[in-house]
Amino acid sequence: MQFHNLSDFFNMGGYAFYVWLSYGVTFISFGLLIALSRYKKQKTFQDINKKTLREQLLKSRRSDIK
């Protein structure tokens, strides 16, 4: 499909609503996927650090008792 001017490009031959809506949904979906993945990664690392610190604290307390 060849467009003669920028207005024809944005109109997409009368299907602009569906075309641009699909682009919008796709980019929003990818954005949410990236944001949630980063959040879950950060949360996982925080949980791992908490567990590691707790294990070290318990280990040090056990060695103090002996």
N, CA, C and O atoms as a CHARMM CRD file, in Angstrom:
* protein
*
  264
    1    1 MET  N      0.84900  -1.16400   0.00000 PROA 1      0.00000
    2    1 MET  CA     0.00000   0.00000   0.00000 PROA 1      0.00000
    3    1 MET  C      0.89800   1.23100   0.00000 PROA 1      0.00000
    4    1 MET  O      1.79300   1.36300   0.83500 PROA 1      0.00000
    5    2 GLN  N      0.64800   2.11900  -0.93800 PROA 2      0.00000
    6    2 GLN  CA     1.45900   3.31200  -1.06700 PROA 2      0.00000
    7    2 GLN  C      0.62100   4.53300  -0.70000 PROA 2      0.00000
    8    2 GLN  O     -0.53400   4.65600  -1.10800 PROA 2      0.00000
    9    3 PHE  N      1.21800   5.42400   0.07300 PROA 3      0.00000
   10    3 PHE  CA     0.51600   6.61400   0.53200 PROA 3      0.00000
   11    3 PHE  C      1.07400   7.83500  -0.19000 PROA 3      0.00000
   12    3 PHE  O      2.28300   7.95700  -0.38400 PROA 3      0.00000
   13    4 HSD  N      0.18400   8.73200  -0.58200 PROA 4      0.00000
   14    4 HSD  CA     0.60200   9.92900  -1.32300 PROA 4      0.00000
   15    4 HSD  C      0.98300  11.07800  -0.39700 PROA 4      0.00000
   16    4 HSD  O      1.76800  11.94800  -0.77300 PROA 4      0.00000
   17    5 ASN  N      0.42900  11.08200   0.81100 PROA 5      0.00000
   18    5 ASN  CA     0.79600  12.12300   1.76000 PROA 5      0.00000
   19    5 ASN  C      0.64500  11.57300   3.18000 PROA 5      0.00000
   20    5 ASN  O      0.17700  10.45100   3.37300 PROA 5      0.00000
   21    6 LEU  N      1.03800  12.35600   4.14700 PROA 6      0.00000
   22    6 LEU  CA     1.03600  11.91600   5.53900 PROA 6      0.00000
   23    6 LEU  C     -0.38500  11.67700   6.05600 PROA 6      0.00000
   24    6 LEU  O     -0.61000  10.78700   6.87600 PROA 6      0.00000
   25    7 SER  N     -1.32700  12.46400   5.58000 PROA 7      0.00000
   26    7 SER  CA    -2.72400  12.29300   6.00200 PROA 7      0.00000
   27    7 SER  C     -3.25600  10.92900   5.56200 PROA 7      0.00000
   28    7 SER  O     -3.96200  10.26300   6.31800 PROA 7      0.00000
   29    8 ASP  N     -2.92000  10.51900   4.34700 PROA 8      0.00000
   30    8 ASP  CA    -3.33900   9.19100   3.87100 PROA 8      0.00000
   31    8 ASP  C     -2.70900   8.08400   4.71000 PROA 8      0.00000
   32    8 ASP  O     -3.33200   7.05600   4.97400 PROA 8      0.00000
   33    9 PHE  N     -1.47100   8.31000   5.12300 PROA 9      0.00000
   34    9 PHE  CA    -0.79800   7.32100   5.97200 PROA 9      0.00000
   35    9 PHE  C     -1.52600   7.14500   7.29800 PROA 9      0.00000
   36    9 PHE  O     -1.78700   6.02300   7.73200 PROA 9      0.00000
   37   10 PHE  N     -1.85500   8.27500   7.94100 PROA 10     0.00000
   38   10 PHE  CA    -2.53500   8.18600   9.23000 PROA 10     0.00000
   39   10 PHE  C     -3.97100   7.69500   9.09800 PROA 10     0.00000
   40   10 PHE  O     -4.51100   7.12500  10.04600 PROA 10     0.00000
   41   11 ASN  N     -4.59700   7.90100   7.94900 PROA 11     0.00000
   42   11 ASN  CA    -5.95900   7.43500   7.73200 PROA 11     0.00000
   43   11 ASN  C     -5.99400   5.92200   7.47100 PROA 11     0.00000
   44   11 ASN  O     -7.00000   5.27300   7.75900 PROA 11     0.00000
   45   12 MET  N     -4.92400   5.36500   6.93900 PROA 12     0.00000
   46   12 MET  CA    -4.78500   3.92900   6.67800 PROA 12     0.00000
   47   12 MET  C     -5.92600   3.37400   5.81800 PROA 12     0.00000
   48   12 MET  O     -6.43000   2.28000   6.07300 PROA 12     0.00000
   49   13 GLY  N     -6.31500   4.12000   4.82700 PROA 13     0.00000
   50   13 GLY  CA    -7.32800   3.62900   3.89800 PROA 13     0.00000
   51   13 GLY  C     -8.68700   3.40600   4.55200 PROA 13     0.00000
   52   13 GLY  O     -9.45300   2.55500   4.10100 PROA 13     0.00000
   53   14 GLY  N     -8.99100   4.14100   5.58600 PROA 14     0.00000
   54   14 GLY  CA   -10.27100   4.00300   6.27600 PROA 14     0.00000
   55   14 GLY  C    -10.24000   3.05500   7.45700 PROA 14     0.00000
   56   14 GLY  O    -11.24100   2.91500   8.16100 PROA 14     0.00000
   57   15 TYR  N     -9.13100   2.41100   7.68500 PROA 15     0.00000
   58   15 TYR  CA    -9.00700   1.44400   8.79200 PROA 15     0.00000
   59   15 TYR  C     -8.14400   1.98400   9.92400 PROA 15     0.00000
   60   15 TYR  O     -7.62500   1.21500  10.73300 PROA 15     0.00000
   61   16 ALA  N     -7.99200   3.28600   9.98200 PROA 16     0.00000
   62   16 ALA  CA    -7.07900   3.90700  10.94500 PROA 16     0.00000
   63   16 ALA  C     -7.42000   3.54100  12.39000 PROA 16     0.00000
   64   16 ALA  O     -6.52500   3.26100  13.18700 PROA 16     0.00000
   65   17 PHE  N     -8.70000   3.54300  12.72800 PROA 17     0.00000
   66   17 PHE  CA    -9.08600   3.24900  14.10200 PROA 17     0.00000
   67   17 PHE  C     -8.57400   1.87900  14.53100 PROA 17     0.00000
   68   17 PHE  O     -7.99700   1.74600  15.61000 PROA 17     0.00000
   69   18 TYR  N     -8.77400   0.87500  13.70800 PROA 18     0.00000
   70   18 TYR  CA    -8.37800  -0.49200  14.05100 PROA 18     0.00000
   71   18 TYR  C     -6.85900  -0.65200  14.04600 PROA 18     0.00000
   72   18 TYR  O     -6.28900  -1.32400  14.90500 PROA 18     0.00000
   73   19 VAL  N     -6.22100  -0.02500  13.06700 PROA 19     0.00000
   74   19 VAL  CA    -4.75900  -0.14000  12.95700 PROA 19     0.00000
   75   19 VAL  C     -4.08000   0.51600  14.15000 PROA 19     0.00000
   76   19 VAL  O     -3.24200  -0.10300  14.80600 PROA 19     0.00000
   77   20 TRP  N     -4.43600   1.77500  14.43800 PROA 20     0.00000
   78   20 TRP  CA    -3.77800   2.50100  15.52500 PROA 20     0.00000
   79   20 TRP  C     -4.18500   1.95400  16.88800 PROA 20     0.00000
   80   20 TRP  O     -3.39900   1.99300  17.83400 PROA 20     0.00000
   81   21 LEU  N     -5.40600   1.44600  16.99000 PROA 21     0.00000
   82   21 LEU  CA    -5.81500   0.80000  18.24300 PROA 21     0.00000
   83   21 LEU  C     -4.97200  -0.44500  18.50700 PROA 21     0.00000
   84   21 LEU  O     -4.55300  -0.68700  19.63800 PROA 21     0.00000
   85   22 SER  N     -4.72700  -1.22900  17.46500 PROA 22     0.00000
   86   22 SER  CA    -3.90700  -2.43100  17.65200 PROA 22     0.00000
   87   22 SER  C     -2.47100  -2.06300  18.02400 PROA 22     0.00000
   88   22 SER  O     -1.85800  -2.73800  18.85100 PROA 22     0.00000
   89   23 TYR  N     -1.93100  -1.01000  17.42700 PROA 23     0.00000
   90   23 TYR  CA    -0.59800  -0.55400  17.81500 PROA 23     0.00000
   91   23 TYR  C     -0.59600  -0.09300  19.27200 PROA 23     0.00000
   92   23 TYR  O      0.31500  -0.42200  20.03200 PROA 23     0.00000
   93   24 GLY  N     -1.60700   0.66100  19.65100 PROA 24     0.00000
   94   24 GLY  CA    -1.68900   1.15000  21.02600 PROA 24     0.00000
   95   24 GLY  C     -1.78100   0.02300  22.04000 PROA 24     0.00000
   96   24 GLY  O     -1.08100   0.03300  23.05200 PROA 24     0.00000
   97   25 VAL  N     -2.64100  -0.94600  21.77000 PROA 25     0.00000
   98   25 VAL  CA    -2.79800  -2.08700  22.67900 PROA 25     0.00000
   99   25 VAL  C     -1.49000  -2.86500  22.78100 PROA 25     0.00000
  100   25 VAL  O     -1.10800  -3.30500  23.86500 PROA 25     0.00000
  101   26 THR  N     -0.81400  -3.03100  21.66400 PROA 26     0.00000
  102   26 THR  CA     0.45600  -3.76600  21.65200 PROA 26     0.00000
  103   26 THR  C      1.51100  -3.04900  22.49300 PROA 26     0.00000
  104   26 THR  O      2.17000  -3.67200  23.32500 PROA 26     0.00000
  105   27 PHE  N      1.67300  -1.74000  22.28000 PROA 27     0.00000
  106   27 PHE  CA     2.70300  -1.00400  23.02100 PROA 27     0.00000
  107   27 PHE  C      2.37500  -0.90100  24.50300 PROA 27     0.00000
  108   27 PHE  O      3.27000  -0.97100  25.34500 PROA 27     0.00000
  109   28 ILE  N      1.09800  -0.73600  24.82700 PROA 28     0.00000
  110   28 ILE  CA     0.71300  -0.71200  26.24500 PROA 28     0.00000
  111   28 ILE  C      0.97500  -2.07100  26.89000 PROA 28     0.00000
  112   28 ILE  O      1.45000  -2.14200  28.02300 PROA 28     0.00000
  113   29 SER  N      0.66400  -3.14400  26.17000 PROA 29     0.00000
  114   29 SER  CA     0.90900  -4.49000  26.69700 PROA 29     0.00000
  115   29 SER  C      2.39400  -4.72700  26.94300 PROA 29     0.00000
  116   29 SER  O      2.78500  -5.24300  27.99000 PROA 29     0.00000
  117   30 PHE  N      3.21800  -4.34600  25.97100 PROA 30     0.00000
  118   30 PHE  CA     4.66200  -4.50600  26.14700 PROA 30     0.00000
  119   30 PHE  C      5.17400  -3.65100  27.29500 PROA 30     0.00000
  120   30 PHE  O      6.02100  -4.09700  28.06900 PROA 30     0.00000
  121   31 GLY  N      4.67300  -2.43800  27.41400 PROA 31     0.00000
  122   31 GLY  CA     5.08600  -1.56300  28.51000 PROA 31     0.00000
  123   31 GLY  C      4.74000  -2.15200  29.86400 PROA 31     0.00000
  124   31 GLY  O      5.55700  -2.13700  30.78400 PROA 31     0.00000
  125   32 LEU  N      3.51300  -2.67700  29.98500 PROA 32     0.00000
  126   32 LEU  CA     3.11100  -3.31700  31.24600 PROA 32     0.00000
  127   32 LEU  C      3.94700  -4.55900  31.53000 PROA 32     0.00000
  128   32 LEU  O      4.33300  -4.80700  32.67200 PROA 32     0.00000
  129   33 LEU  N      4.22200  -5.33000  30.49800 PROA 33     0.00000
  130   33 LEU  CA     5.04400  -6.52600  30.67600 PROA 33     0.00000
  131   33 LEU  C      6.43200  -6.17000  31.19200 PROA 33     0.00000
  132   33 LEU  O      6.94600  -6.82400  32.09900 PROA 33     0.00000
  133   34 ILE  N      7.03400  -5.14700  30.62200 PROA 34     0.00000
  134   34 ILE  CA     8.36700  -4.72600  31.05500 PROA 34     0.00000
  135   34 ILE  C      8.32900  -4.19400  32.48300 PROA 34     0.00000
  136   34 ILE  O      9.18300  -4.53500  33.30200 PROA 34     0.00000
  137   35 ALA  N      7.32900  -3.35100  32.78100 PROA 35     0.00000
  138   35 ALA  CA     7.23500  -2.76500  34.12100 PROA 35     0.00000
  139   35 ALA  C      6.99700  -3.84100  35.17900 PROA 35     0.00000
  140   35 ALA  O      7.64400  -3.82500  36.22600 PROA 35     0.00000
  141   36 LEU  N      6.08800  -4.76500  34.92600 PROA 36     0.00000
  142   36 LEU  CA     5.81100  -5.82600  35.90400 PROA 36     0.00000
  143   36 LEU  C      6.99800  -6.76800  36.05900 PROA 36     0.00000
  144   36 LEU  O      7.27400  -7.24200  37.16100 PROA 36     0.00000
  145   37 SER  N      7.69300  -7.03800  34.97800 PROA 37     0.00000
  146   37 SER  CA     8.87700  -7.90400  35.06200 PROA 37     0.00000
  147   37 SER  C      9.96400  -7.26600  35.91300 PROA 37     0.00000
  148   37 SER  O     10.59900  -7.93500  36.72800 PROA 37     0.00000
  149   38 ARG  N     10.17500  -5.96500  35.71800 PROA 38     0.00000
  150   38 ARG  CA    11.18100  -5.26400  36.53200 PROA 38     0.00000
  151   38 ARG  C     10.77600  -5.24800  38.00000 PROA 38     0.00000
  152   38 ARG  O     11.61300  -5.44400  38.88200 PROA 38     0.00000
  153   39 TYR  N      9.48800  -5.01300  38.26200 PROA 39     0.00000
  154   39 TYR  CA     9.00600  -4.98700  39.64200 PROA 39     0.00000
  155   39 TYR  C      9.18900  -6.35200  40.30300 PROA 39     0.00000
  156   39 TYR  O      9.67000  -6.43400  41.43300 PROA 39     0.00000
  157   40 LYS  N      8.81100  -7.41400  39.60800 PROA 40     0.00000
  158   40 LYS  CA     8.93000  -8.75500  40.19000 PROA 40     0.00000
  159   40 LYS  C     10.39100  -9.14500  40.38700 PROA 40     0.00000
  160   40 LYS  O     10.72700  -9.82200  41.35900 PROA 40     0.00000
  161   41 LYS  N     11.25900  -8.72200  39.47200 PROA 41     0.00000
  162   41 LYS  CA    12.69200  -9.00700  39.62700 PROA 41     0.00000
  163   41 LYS  C     13.24200  -8.31500  40.86300 PROA 41     0.00000
  164   41 LYS  O     13.97100  -8.92000  41.65000 PROA 41     0.00000
  165   42 GLN  N     12.89200  -7.04600  41.03100 PROA 42     0.00000
  166   42 GLN  CA    13.34000  -6.28800  42.19900 PROA 42     0.00000
  167   42 GLN  C     12.79300  -6.91200  43.47900 PROA 42     0.00000
  168   42 GLN  O     13.52600  -7.04700  44.45900 PROA 42     0.00000
  169   43 LYS  N     11.53900  -7.28700  43.48500 PROA 43     0.00000
  170   43 LYS  CA    10.90600  -7.90600  44.66300 PROA 43     0.00000
  171   43 LYS  C     11.58200  -9.23900  44.98500 PROA 43     0.00000
  172   43 LYS  O     11.81300  -9.54500  46.15500 PROA 43     0.00000
  173   44 THR  N     11.89300 -10.01900  43.98200 PROA 44     0.00000
  174   44 THR  CA    12.56200 -11.30100  44.19500 PROA 44     0.00000
  175   44 THR  C     13.93800 -11.10100  44.81800 PROA 44     0.00000
  176   44 THR  O     14.30500 -11.81400  45.75200 PROA 44     0.00000
  177   45 PHE  N     14.70000 -10.14000  44.31100 PROA 45     0.00000
  178   45 PHE  CA    16.01800  -9.86900  44.88700 PROA 45     0.00000
  179   45 PHE  C     15.90700  -9.38000  46.32700 PROA 45     0.00000
  180   45 PHE  O     16.73400  -9.73400  47.16700 PROA 45     0.00000
  181   46 GLN  N     14.89500  -8.57400  46.61700 PROA 46     0.00000
  182   46 GLN  CA    14.69400  -8.11800  48.00100 PROA 46     0.00000
  183   46 GLN  C     14.36200  -9.29900  48.90700 PROA 46     0.00000
  184   46 GLN  O     14.87700  -9.38600  50.02200 PROA 46     0.00000
  185   47 ASP  N     13.51700 -10.19900  48.44600 PROA 47     0.00000
  186   47 ASP  CA    13.17900 -11.37800  49.24300 PROA 47     0.00000
  187   47 ASP  C     14.39600 -12.26500  49.48700 PROA 47     0.00000
  188   47 ASP  O     14.58600 -12.78600  50.58600 PROA 47     0.00000
  189   48 ILE  N     15.21100 -12.42800  48.45700 PROA 48     0.00000
  190   48 ILE  CA    16.42400 -13.24000  48.60900 PROA 48     0.00000
  191   48 ILE  C     17.36800 -12.59600  49.63000 PROA 48     0.00000
  192   48 ILE  O     17.94400 -13.28700  50.47100 PROA 48     0.00000
  193   49 ASN  N     17.52000 -11.28100  49.55200 PROA 49     0.00000
  194   49 ASN  CA    18.39100 -10.58300  50.50800 PROA 49     0.00000
  195   49 ASN  C     17.86500 -10.70400  51.92800 PROA 49     0.00000
  196   49 ASN  O     18.64500 -10.90100  52.85900 PROA 49     0.00000
  197   50 LYS  N     16.55400 -10.59000  52.10900 PROA 50     0.00000
  198   50 LYS  CA    15.97300 -10.74500  53.44800 PROA 50     0.00000
  199   50 LYS  C     16.22000 -12.13800  53.99600 PROA 50     0.00000
  200   50 LYS  O     16.58400 -12.29000  55.16200 PROA 50     0.00000
  201   51 LYS  N     16.02700 -13.15300  53.17300 PROA 51     0.00000
  202   51 LYS  CA    16.23800 -14.53000  53.62200 PROA 51     0.00000
  203   51 LYS  C     17.70200 -14.77600  53.94800 PROA 51     0.00000
  204   51 LYS  O     18.01700 -15.45400  54.92700 PROA 51     0.00000
  205   52 THR  N     18.58500 -14.23600  53.14600 PROA 52     0.00000
  206   52 THR  CA    20.01800 -14.41000  53.38800 PROA 52     0.00000
  207   52 THR  C     20.42700 -13.74800  54.70000 PROA 52     0.00000
  208   52 THR  O     21.16000 -14.33700  55.49400 PROA 52     0.00000
  209   53 LEU  N     19.95400 -12.52400  54.92700 PROA 53     0.00000
  210   53 LEU  CA    20.27600 -11.84000  56.17900 PROA 53     0.00000
  211   53 LEU  C     19.70000 -12.57900  57.39000 PROA 53     0.00000
  212   53 LEU  O     20.34700 -12.67600  58.43200 PROA 53     0.00000
  213   54 ARG  N     18.48900 -13.09300  57.24300 PROA 54     0.00000
  214   54 ARG  CA    17.87200 -13.83900  58.34300 PROA 54     0.00000
  215   54 ARG  C     18.66800 -15.11400  58.64700 PROA 54     0.00000
  216   54 ARG  O     18.87700 -15.45800  59.81000 PROA 54     0.00000
  217   55 GLU  N     19.11000 -15.81400  57.59000 PROA 55     0.00000
  218   55 GLU  CA    19.90500 -17.02500  57.79000 PROA 55     0.00000
  219   55 GLU  C     21.23100 -16.69800  58.46100 PROA 55     0.00000
  220   55 GLU  O     21.68300 -17.43400  59.33800 PROA 55     0.00000
  221   56 GLN  N     21.85700 -15.59200  58.05200 PROA 56     0.00000
  222   56 GLN  CA    23.12200 -15.20300  58.67900 PROA 56     0.00000
  223   56 GLN  C     22.91300 -14.83700  60.14100 PROA 56     0.00000
  224   56 GLN  O     23.74300 -15.17100  60.98600 PROA 56     0.00000
  225   57 LEU  N     21.82700 -14.16300  60.44500 PROA 57     0.00000
  226   57 LEU  CA    21.52600 -13.79700  61.82600 PROA 57     0.00000
  227   57 LEU  C     21.29400 -15.04700  62.67300 PROA 57     0.00000
  228   57 LEU  O     21.80900 -15.15100  63.78600 PROA 57     0.00000
  229   58 LEU  N     20.52300 -15.98600  62.14800 PROA 58     0.00000
  230   58 LEU  CA    20.29000 -17.22800  62.90300 PROA 58     0.00000
  231   58 LEU  C     21.57500 -18.01000  63.09600 PROA 58     0.00000
  232   58 LEU  O     21.80500 -18.59100  64.15600 PROA 58     0.00000
  233   59 LYS  N     22.40200 -18.02300  62.07900 PROA 59     0.00000
  234   59 LYS  CA    23.67200 -18.74400  62.16300 PROA 59     0.00000
  235   59 LYS  C     24.57200 -18.10400  63.22700 PROA 59     0.00000
  236   59 LYS  O     25.22400 -18.80700  63.99800 PROA 59     0.00000
  237   60 SER  N     24.60200 -16.77900  63.26400 PROA 60     0.00000
  238   60 SER  CA    25.45400 -16.10800  64.24100 PROA 60     0.00000
  239   60 SER  C     24.90300 -16.31500  65.66100 PROA 60     0.00000
  240   60 SER  O     25.67300 -16.45900  66.61000 PROA 60     0.00000
  241   61 ARG  N     23.60500 -16.32800  65.79900 PROA 61     0.00000
  242   61 ARG  CA    23.00600 -16.57200  67.12500 PROA 61     0.00000
  243   61 ARG  C     23.29800 -17.99800  67.59800 PROA 61     0.00000
  244   61 ARG  O     23.55700 -18.22300  68.78000 PROA 61     0.00000
  245   62 ARG  N     23.25500 -18.94100  66.68800 PROA 62     0.00000
  246   62 ARG  CA    23.54900 -20.33500  67.06300 PROA 62     0.00000
  247   62 ARG  C     24.99800 -20.47300  67.49800 PROA 62     0.00000
  248   62 ARG  O     25.30500 -21.19700  68.44500 PROA 62     0.00000
  249   63 SER  N     25.89200 -19.77000  66.79600 PROA 63     0.00000
  250   63 SER  CA    27.30900 -19.87500  67.16700 PROA 63     0.00000
  251   63 SER  C     27.59300 -19.15700  68.48700 PROA 63     0.00000
  252   63 SER  O     28.51900 -19.53400  69.20600 PROA 63     0.00000
  253   64 ASP  N     26.80500 -18.12500  68.81200 PROA 64     0.00000
  254   64 ASP  CA    26.96400 -17.41800  70.09900 PROA 64     0.00000
  255   64 ASP  C     26.50500 -18.28100  71.26000 PROA 64     0.00000
  256   64 ASP  O     27.06000 -18.20100  72.35600 PROA 64     0.00000
  257   65 ILE  N     25.50100 -19.09900  71.02800 PROA 65     0.00000
  258   65 ILE  CA    24.95400 -19.95000  72.08000 PROA 65     0.00000
  259   65 ILE  C     25.94000 -21.05900  72.45200 PROA 65     0.00000
  260   65 ILE  O     26.03000 -21.43600  73.62100 PROA 65     0.00000
  261   66 LYS  N     26.66300 -21.57500  71.49100 PROA 66     0.00000
  262   66 LYS  CA    27.58200 -22.69200  71.75600 PROA 66     0.00000
  263   66 LYS  C     28.75800 -22.28100  72.51600 PROA 66     0.00000
  264   66 LYS  O     29.61900 -23.10800  72.81400 PROA 66     0.00000
